[in-house]
Amino acid sequence: MQQECITETAQHYRVTITTMLTSMNKEVKHIIADDLSDHLTNRQIKRNSSRVQDLLNMDRR
């Protein structure tokens, strides 16, 4: 059971990181903290995360 969880977690990380790198369209050595922040924000917006929407709404007030 524990090995299955480790394998599933590693596969999830692989897919997540691959998707992130593809969407950034940059070499790893050129990625900066702002790129990671932008990626996470955009991902949350696409998923309609209420926390991100709340933060965006606060900026508009």
C-alpha positions as a Markdown table, in Angstrom:
| # | Residue | x | y | z |
|---|---|---|---|---|
| 1 | Met | 0.0 | 0.0 | 0.0 |
| 2 | Gln | 2.7 | 2.5 | 1.0 |
| 3 | Gln | 4.7 | 1.8 | -2.2 |
| 4 | Glu | 1.6 | 2.4 | -4.3 |
| 5 | Cys | 1.1 | 5.8 | -2.7 |
| 6 | Ile | 4.7 | 6.7 | -3.3 |
| 7 | Thr | 4.4 | 5.7 | -6.9 |
| 8 | Glu | 1.2 | 7.6 | -7.4 |
| 9 | Thr | 2.6 | 10.7 | -5.8 |
| 10 | Ala | 5.7 | 10.6 | -7.9 |
| 11 | Gln | 3.6 | 10.2 | -11.1 |
| 12 | His | 1.4 | 13.1 | -10.0 |
| 13 | Tyr | 4.5 | 15.3 | -9.5 |
| 14 | Arg | 5.9 | 14.3 | -12.8 |
| 15 | Val | 2.7 | 15.2 | -14.7 |
| 16 | Thr | 2.4 | 18.5 | -12.7 |
| 17 | Ile | 6.0 | 19.6 | -13.3 |
| 18 | Thr | 5.9 | 18.6 | -17.0 |
| 19 | Thr | 2.6 | 20.6 | -17.5 |
| 20 | Met | 4.1 | 23.6 | -15.7 |
| 21 | Leu | 7.3 | 23.6 | -17.7 |
| 22 | Thr | 5.3 | 23.2 | -21.0 |
| 23 | Ser | 3.1 | 26.1 | -20.1 |
| 24 | Met | 6.0 | 28.3 | -19.2 |
| 25 | Asn | 7.8 | 27.6 | -22.4 |
| 26 | Lys | 11.2 | 28.3 | -20.8 |
| 27 | Glu | 14.3 | 26.3 | -20.0 |
| 28 | Val | 14.5 | 25.4 | -16.3 |
| 29 | Lys | 17.6 | 27.6 | -15.9 |
| 30 | His | 15.6 | 30.7 | -17.0 |
| 31 | Ile | 12.6 | 30.2 | -14.7 |
| 32 | Ile | 12.4 | 32.8 | -11.9 |
| 33 | Ala | 10.1 | 33.0 | -8.8 |
| 34 | Asp | 7.7 | 35.3 | -10.7 |
| 35 | Asp | 7.2 | 32.7 | -13.3 |
| 36 | Leu | 6.2 | 30.1 | -10.7 |
| 37 | Ser | 3.9 | 32.6 | -9.0 |
| 38 | Asp | 2.3 | 33.5 | -12.3 |
| 39 | His | 1.8 | 29.9 | -13.2 |
| 40 | Leu | 0.2 | 29.0 | -9.9 |
| 41 | Thr | -2.1 | 32.0 | -10.1 |
| 42 | Asn | -3.2 | 31.2 | -13.6 |
| 43 | Arg | -3.8 | 27.6 | -12.7 |
| 44 | Gln | -5.9 | 28.6 | -9.7 |
| 45 | Ile | -7.9 | 31.1 | -11.9 |
| 46 | Lys | -8.5 | 28.4 | -14.5 |
| 47 | Arg | -9.8 | 26.1 | -11.7 |
| 48 | Asn | -12.0 | 28.9 | -10.4 |
| 49 | Ser | -10.3 | 28.9 | -7.0 |
| 50 | Ser | -12.3 | 31.1 | -4.7 |
| 51 | Arg | -9.2 | 32.3 | -2.8 |
| 52 | Val | -7.6 | 33.7 | -5.9 |
| 53 | Gln | -10.9 | 35.2 | -7.0 |
| 54 | Asp | -11.3 | 36.9 | -3.6 |
| 55 | Leu | -7.8 | 38.3 | -3.8 |
| 56 | Leu | -8.5 | 39.7 | -7.3 |
| 57 | Asn | -11.8 | 41.2 | -6.1 |
| 58 | Met | -10.0 | 42.9 | -3.2 |
| 59 | Asp | -7.6 | 44.5 | -5.7 |
| 60 | Arg | -10.5 | 45.9 | -7.7 |
| 61 | Arg | -12.1 | 47.7 | -4.7 |
